[in-house]
């Protein structure tokens, strides 16, 4: 089971809807059709977003509750579209990182790997269900009867001949009455198409960062288990003494202890492992698939144990450095989009809270339910980012606890000094940052964002009552 499962699932959905056109099919005519669909997808999406924005700024601004609702739709669609555009623009770099995860990450602990993949699947399903419910609420709101007062407001605002015919998305179409005849059916069909595409893009946008953090957290969990073993005698689940030759790929050698039969069944069950003799002459045999010895290394017993501990700690440091490099490369690539995404989440949260708390009582219950679903979706998406930032910081917490559990007394002075360096590195914060470190994403930042949203709502109430 691979950590890249979740990412491949996300980006496969973008390939299916036509957002990305990288996979080549067997027949050339099918590739041409895929290319045409890819071009039409972006043309329709861009045209719909531009038309909706013009309608918001030129028409809906005459009635503030409607303006804030349409502005929210503009911002969310832009967030989802440009967040997915990040994947398209960084296709090669992202797939290089996915390949690196498959080939270089540690899969030694099956329980941790399985738990991580299961959580990624659960996250994808939960977000998909939430997006589906929101989309159903938006569509159902246009089908529910509304009060005559609301119909009069919308009729005056949009100048429709049949104001009771409502579409979930308003576009700017000059010289066309959206409620007339087949215009209404055509616009309604296009709105359903756009909703479906936005729901898929929202899944990718919301799940991408949490899935990354789940993988990094799982790797730090495995790393912490190895750090705890520093200075301790290493044994497998059956109590047999072992030595690690590569902790990332979980390559080990078995140490033959005195009083045990060297020709036991233990060696036959694990032909790829090595058996070495303790306290005297130690030799390491690496066996090929044909069980033929490839090389031998001879060292003394006491000296071999000290050298092994140093080699083991060197493997731990290499594992930690690999994770730091991976996280740094990923966040450096994603930082510009993350900054825009977080700032726009601040604005959309304020807009949703304003609509929930300040909309006129004459608005229908179905519209209020739609706005509440949108608020839950925005709050969920932004909280997941802040929660993931906290989980990244917890990775260093796991590392600090693991260093404390290591056997410092049995470690050599060199290893103790190196442990102090590792502990110092683990004591630095590991939160995600934006604007050059000016804003640190955390639960405290999320709380401050909610307070800002309520301040915005109170300001708008005072402005409207003045």
C-alpha positions in Angstrom: 0.0 0.0 0.0 1.4 3.4 -1.0 1.1 6.9 0.5 0.6 8.3 -3.0 -2.8 6.6 -3.3 -4.8 9.6 -2.2 -2.9 12.1 -4.4 -3.4 9.9 -7.5 -7.1 9.6 -6.7 -7.4 13.4 -6.4 -5.6 14.2 -9.6 -7.4 11.4 -11.5 -10.6 13.2 -10.9 -9.2 16.3 -12.5 -8.2 14.2 -15.5 -11.7 12.8 -15.8 -13.5 16.2 -15.9 -11.0 17.6 -18.4 -9.2 20.0 -16.2 -5.9 18.2 -16.9 -4.9 16.6 -20.2 -1.7 14.6 -19.6 -2.7 11.0 -19.9 -2.3 9.8 -23.5 -4.7 7.2 -24.8 -4.1 4.4 -27.3 -5.7 6.1 -30.4 -4.8 9.5 -31.7 -8.4 10.5 -32.4 -9.3 9.9 -28.8 -6.4 12.1 -27.7 -7.7 14.8 -30.0 -11.1 14.6 -28.5 -9.5 14.8 -25.0 -7.6 17.9 -26.0 -10.8 19.5 -27.4 -12.6 18.6 -24.1 -9.8 20.1 -22.1 -9.9 23.3 -24.1 -13.7 23.6 -23.9 -13.6 23.0 -20.2 -11.3 25.9 -19.5 -13.2 28.2 -22.0 -16.6 27.4 -20.4 -15.2 27.7 -16.9 -13.5 31.0 -17.5 -16.5 32.4 -19.4 -18.8 31.4 -16.6 -16.6 32.9 -13.9 -16.2 36.2 -15.8 -19.9 36.5 -16.7 -20.9 35.8 -13.1 -18.4 38.4 -11.8 -19.8 41.0 -14.1 -23.4 40.2 -13.0 -22.2 40.6 -9.4 -20.6 43.9 -9.8 -23.0 45.5 -12.3 -26.4 44.1 -11.2 -26.4 42.4 -7.7 -24.6 45.3 -6.1 -27.9 47.2 -6.0 -29.1 45.0 -3.2 -26.5 44.2 -0.6 -27.7 40.7 0.7 -27.8 39.5 -2.9 -24.4 41.1 -3.6 -22.7 39.4 -0.7 -24.1 36.0 -1.8 -22.9 36.4 -5.4 -19.5 37.8 -4.2 -19.1 34.7 -2.1 -19.8 32.5 -5.1 -17.2 34.5 -7.2 -14.5 34.1 -4.5 -15.1 30.4 -3.8 -15.1 29.5 -7.5 -11.9 31.4 -8.0 -10.3 29.7 -5.0 -11.1 26.3 -6.2 -10.2 26.9 -9.9 -6.8 28.6 -9.2 -5.9 26.1 -6.5 -6.4 23.3 -9.1 -4.5 25.4 -11.6 -1.6 25.1 -9.2 -1.5 21.4 -9.9 -1.7 22.0 -13.7 1.2 24.5 -13.6 3.4 22.3 -11.4 2.5 18.9 -12.9 6.0 17.7 -13.3 7.2 18.8 -9.9 4.2 17.3 -8.1 4.5 13.9 -9.9 8.3 13.9 -9.1 7.4 14.3 -5.4 4.7 11.5 -5.7 7.3 9.2 -7.3 9.7 10.1 -4.5 7.1 9.1 -2.0 6.7 5.7 -3.7 10.5 5.0 -3.9 12.1 6.8 -0.9 9.5 6.9 1.9 9.6 4.4 4.8 6.9 1.6 4.7 8.4 -0.4 7.6 5.4 -0.1 9.9 2.4 -1.6 8.1 0.0 -0.4 10.8 1.0 3.2 10.5 0.8 3.0 6.6 -2.6 1.4 6.6 -4.0 3.9 9.1 -2.7 6.8 7.0 -4.2 5.5 3.8 -7.5 4.7 5.5 -7.7 8.3 6.9 -6.9 9.7 3.4 -9.8 7.7 2.0 -12.1 8.8 4.8 -11.2 12.4 4.3 -11.9 12.2 0.6 -15.3 10.6 1.3 -16.4 13.1 4.0 -15.4 16.1 1.9 -17.2 14.6 -1.1 -20.4 14.1 0.9 -20.2 17.6 2.3 -19.7 19.1 -1.1 -22.6 17.0 -2.5 -25.0 18.2 0.2 -24.0 21.8 -0.4 -24.6 21.4 -4.1 -28.0 19.8 -3.5 -28.9 22.7 -1.1 -28.0 25.3 -3.7 -30.1 23.6 -6.4 -33.0 22.9 -4.1 -33.1 26.5 -3.0 -34.2 27.5 -6.6 -37.0 24.9 -6.6 -38.6 25.8 -3.3 -41.4 28.4 -3.3 -40.4 31.7 -1.8 -42.4 34.6 -0.4 -43.9 37.3 -2.6 -41.7 39.9 -1.0 -38.6 38.1 -2.0 -39.9 37.5 -5.6 -40.6 41.3 -5.9 -37.1 42.1 -4.7 -35.5 39.7 -7.2 -37.8 40.9 -10.0 -36.8 44.5 -9.4 -33.1 43.6 -9.2 -32.8 41.4 -12.3 -35.7 42.7 -14.3 -37.0 39.2 -15.1 -40.3 38.7 -16.8 -40.9 35.5 -14.7 -39.1 36.1 -11.4 -40.5 32.9 -10.0 -38.1 31.0 -12.4 -34.8 31.2 -10.5 -31.5 29.8 -11.5 -28.8 28.8 -8.9 -26.2 30.9 -10.6 -26.7 34.4 -12.1 -24.7 35.2 -15.3 -24.4 38.5 -17.1 -26.1 38.0 -20.5 -26.9 41.3 -22.2 -30.3 41.6 -24.0 -31.4 38.2 -22.7 -34.1 37.6 -20.1 -32.9 34.5 -18.2 -36.5 33.5 -17.3 -37.7 33.4 -20.9 -38.4 30.1 -22.6 -35.5 28.0 -23.6 -33.0 30.5 -22.2 -34.0 29.4 -18.7 -33.5 25.7 -19.5 -30.1 26.3 -21.2 -28.8 28.4 -18.3 -30.1 25.9 -15.8 -28.3 23.1 -17.6 -25.0 25.1 -17.8 -25.3 25.9 -14.1 -25.7 22.2 -13.2 -22.6 21.4 -15.2 -20.6 24.2 -13.6 -21.7 23.1 -10.1 -20.5 19.5 -10.8 -17.1 20.8 -12.0 -16.8 23.1 -9.0 -17.7 20.3 -6.6 -14.9 18.1 -8.1 -12.4 21.0 -7.9 -13.5 21.7 -4.3 -12.6 18.1 -3.4 -9.1 18.5 -4.7 -8.7 22.0 -3.2 -9.8 20.9 0.3 -8.2 17.5 0.5 -4.8 18.2 -1.0 -3.1 19.9 2.1 -4.6 17.5 4.7 -3.5 14.5 2.7 0.0 15.8 2.5 0.1 16.4 6.2 -1.3 12.9 6.9 1.6 11.4 5.0 4.2 13.6 6.7 2.7 12.8 10.1 2.9 9.1 9.4 6.5 9.3 8.4 7.4 11.2 11.6 5.5 8.5 13.6 7.8 5.9 12.1 10.8 8.1 12.6 10.0 8.6 16.2 9.8 4.8 16.8 13.4 4.5 15.4 14.6 7.4 17.5 13.3 5.7 20.7 15.5 2.7 19.9 18.7 4.8 20.1 20.9 3.2 22.8 18.6 0.3 23.3 19.2 -3.3 22.2 17.3 -3.9 19.0 15.0 -7.0 18.8 12.2 -8.0 16.5 8.7 -9.0 17.5 9.8 -12.6 18.3 12.6 -11.4 20.6 15.5 -12.1 18.3 18.3 -9.7 18.3 18.7 -7.7 15.1 20.7 -4.8 13.6 19.4 -2.4 11.1 21.3 -1.8 7.9 18.7 0.5 6.4 15.8 1.7 8.5 13.9 3.3 5.6 13.7 0.0 3.7 13.6 -2.0 6.9 16.7 -4.1 6.0 18.1 -5.9 9.0 20.6 -8.6 10.0 20.1 -11.1 12.7 22.7 -11.5 15.5 23.4 -15.1 16.6 23.5 -15.0 20.4 25.4 -17.5 22.6 23.5 -20.6 23.5 21.4 -20.6 20.4 21.6 -23.0 17.5 23.1 -21.3 14.4 21.4 -23.8 12.1 17.9 -23.3 13.5 14.7 -22.9 11.5 14.9 -19.2 12.0 17.4 -18.7 9.3 15.5 -20.9 6.8 12.3 -18.9 7.3 14.1 -15.6 6.5 16.6 -16.5 3.8 17.1 -12.8 2.8 18.3 -11.9 6.3 21.8 -12.3 7.6 22.9 -14.1 10.8 26.0 -12.8 12.6 27.7 -14.1 15.7 27.9 -11.9 18.8 30.8 -11.1 21.1 33.5 -12.7 18.9 34.0 -12.4 15.2 31.0 -10.8 13.5 30.5 -11.3 9.8 27.8 -9.8 7.7 26.5 -11.7 4.7 24.2 -10.1 2.1 22.3 -12.8 0.2 20.9 -12.4 -3.3 17.5 -13.9 -4.3 19.4 -17.2 -5.1 20.7 -17.2 -1.5 24.3 -16.8 -2.6 26.6 -14.7 -0.4 27.8 -11.5 -2.2 30.2 -10.0 0.3 31.6 -10.5 3.9 32.7 -7.8 6.4 34.6 -8.8 9.6 34.8 -6.7 12.7 35.3 -7.3 16.5 32.4 -7.7 18.9 32.7 -4.7 21.3 33.9 -2.4 18.7 31.2 -3.6 16.3 28.4 -2.6 18.7 29.6 0.9 19.1 30.1 1.4 15.4 26.7 -0.1 14.8 25.0 2.4 17.2 26.8 5.3 15.4 25.7 3.9 12.0 22.2 3.5 13.3 22.0 7.1 14.5 23.4 8.2 11.1 20.5 6.4 9.4 18.1 8.2 11.8 19.5 11.6 10.9 19.3 10.8 7.2 15.7 9.9 7.6 15.0 13.1 9.4 16.9 15.2 6.8 14.9 13.5 4.0 11.6 14.5 5.7 12.8 18.1 6.2 13.8 18.4 2.6 10.5 16.9 1.4 8.5 19.2 3.5 10.5 22.3 2.6 10.3 21.5 -1.1 6.5 21.0 -0.9 5.7 24.1 1.1 8.1 26.2 -1.0 6.3 25.2 -4.1 2.8 25.6 -2.6 3.5 28.9 -0.6 2.1 31.5 -3.1 -1.1 29.6 -3.6 -1.4 28.9 0.1 -1.2 32.6 0.9 -3.9 33.6 -1.5 -6.0 30.6 -0.4 -5.9 31.5 3.4 -6.6 35.2 2.8 -9.6 34.4 0.6 -10.9 31.9 3.2 -10.8 34.8 5.7 -13.1 36.9 3.4 -15.5 34.1 2.5 -16.0 33.2 6.1 -16.9 36.8 7.0 -19.3 36.9 4.0 -21.0 33.7 5.1 -21.4 34.7 8.7 -22.8 38.1 7.6 -25.4 36.3 5.5 -26.4 33.9 8.2 -26.8 36.6 10.9 -27.9 39.6 8.9 -30.2 38.4 6.0 -33.7 39.8 6.1 -36.3 37.6 7.8 -38.4 37.6 4.5 -35.8 35.3 2.9 -36.9 31.7 2.5 -35.8 28.9 4.8 -34.3 27.0 1.9 -32.0 30.0 1.2 -30.9 30.2 4.8 -30.2 26.4 4.8 -28.1 26.9 1.6 -26.1 29.7 3.2 -25.5 27.6 6.4 -24.2 24.7 4.3 -21.9 27.1 2.5 -20.7 28.4 5.8 -20.0 24.9 7.1 -18.1 24.1 4.0 -15.9 27.2 4.1 -15.3 26.8 7.9 -14.4 23.1 7.3 -12.0 23.9 4.5 -10.2 26.6 6.4 -10.1 24.8 9.7 -8.5 21.8 8.0 -5.6 24.0 7.0 -5.1 25.3 10.5 -5.5 21.8 12.0 -2.9 20.5 9.6 -0.5 23.2 10.5 -0.9 22.1 14.2 -0.3 18.5 13.2 2.9 19.5 11.5 4.0 21.1 14.7 3.0 18.0 16.6 5.5 16.1 14.4 8.3 17.8 16.2 6.5 17.1 19.4 6.7 13.4 18.6 10.3 13.7 17.8 11.0 15.5 21.2 9.3 12.7 23.1 11.1 10.0 21.2 14.5 11.7 22.0 13.5 11.8 25.7 12.8 8.0 25.6 16.1 7.1 24.0 18.7 5.4 26.2 21.1 8.3 26.8 23.1 6.4 29.4 24.1 3.6 27.1 24.9 5.9 24.2 28.4 7.1 23.4 29.4 10.8 24.0 29.3 11.4 20.2 25.7 10.1 20.0 24.7 12.2 23.1 26.0 15.3 21.4 24.1 14.4 18.2 20.9 13.8 20.2 21.2 17.3 21.7 21.4 18.7 18.2 18.4 16.6 17.1 16.5 17.8 20.2 17.3 21.4 19.4 16.1 21.0 15.8 12.8 19.4 17.1 12.2 22.3 19.5 11.8 24.8 16.7 8.1 25.5 15.6 7.0 23.6 12.5 3.8 25.5 11.7 2.9 26.6 8.1 3.5 30.3 7.5 2.4 32.9 5.0 3.5 36.4 4.0 7.1 35.6 4.9 6.3 34.4 8.4 4.2 37.4 9.3 1.1 35.1 9.8 1.5 31.7 11.4 -1.3 29.3 10.6 -2.6 27.6 13.7 -5.7 27.2 15.8 -5.0 30.5 17.4 -5.0 32.1 13.9 -8.3 30.4 13.2 -9.8 31.8 16.4 -8.6 35.3 15.4 -10.1 34.9 12.0 -13.5 34.1 13.5 -13.2 37.1 15.7 -12.4 39.2 12.7 -15.4 37.8 10.8 -17.7 38.8 13.7 -16.1 42.3 13.8 -16.8 42.6 10.1 -20.5 41.6 10.6 -20.9 44.2 13.4 -19.3 46.9 11.3 -21.7 46.2 8.4 -24.7 46.2 10.7 -23.6 49.6 12.1 -23.1 50.9 8.6 -26.5 49.8 7.4 -28.3 51.2 10.5 -26.5 54.5 10.2 
